[in-house]
Amino acid sequence: MVRTPLTPWERQRGERLGELLREARGQRSMVEVAARAGLSSETLRKIETGRAPTPAFFTISALANALGLSMDALADACVVGLDPMEEQLTA
């Protein structure tokens, strides 16, 4: 299966998700939060650094639950200031 390349908008959205999760994690260790979410710390690290910009829904759901975040608020915060139409107009 060949994966289509991510658009700049999708990469930015993934980077924003990583930043939000890092901020929400605060002083807690990556290992602690990953274990609480049922993930490996490597998976959490990849999401936080933007190397995995499109994680699965259930992965994000588990992280949101472990961090006490609302999925709606997290989803909204990931796209604030990002305009997918702008990319289509400049492409």
Long-range contacts (C-beta under 8 A, 24 or more apart in sequence): 6-53, 6-54, 7-87, 8-87, 9-82, 9-83, 9-84, 9-86, 9-87, 10-53, 10-54, 11-50, 11-53, 12-82, 13-53, 13-78, 13-79, 13-82, 14-47, 14-50, 14-52, 14-53, 14-54, 15-50, 15-53, 16-77, 16-78, 16-79, 16-80, 16-82, 17-47, 17-53, 17-55, 17-60, 17-74, 17-78, 18-47, 18-48, 18-49, 18-50, 18-53, 19-48, 20-74, 20-77, 20-78, 21-47, 21-48, 21-63, 21-67, 22-48, 24-67, 24-68, 24-69, 25-67, 33-63, 33-66, 33-67, 36-66, 37-62, 37-63, 37-65, 37-66, 38-62, 39-63
